[in-house]
């Protein structure tokens, strides 16, 4: 299985498409990801969150754009895994749906989560990795 496609896409949406040789889609996804990331101030909030300034991280996030980011992020990774044509079994998609829902729900409840930005992102990545491993195990 080309698990590296999913791993690259998890690092940054659009890189998995680049590995799949979908160059135009890759560039479009990279531009959209950077635009949403910049408008939502996700990197700045993650930096503050990782340095212990959790309240400041919550204040700097633009929630209108941040709500859109988890769904876009998960769909980019899912697109790269599906287009890698690793399996015809589509049950692994449920892990990606769960990752997107937990990310969006996590954005809503950030003020109740310890290390909020990191925790929500980490949970999404773990769920997508479980889905990818599930996909590779059922590749028969």
Buried (B, 14 or more C-beta within 10 A) or exposed (E): BBBEBBBBBBEBBBBBBBBBEBEEBBEEBBEBBBEBBEBBBBEBBBBBBEEEBBEBBBEBBBEEBBBBBBBBBBBBBBBBBBBBEBBEEEEBBEBBBBBBBBBBEBBEEBEEBEBBBBBBBEBBBEBBBBBBBBBBEBBE
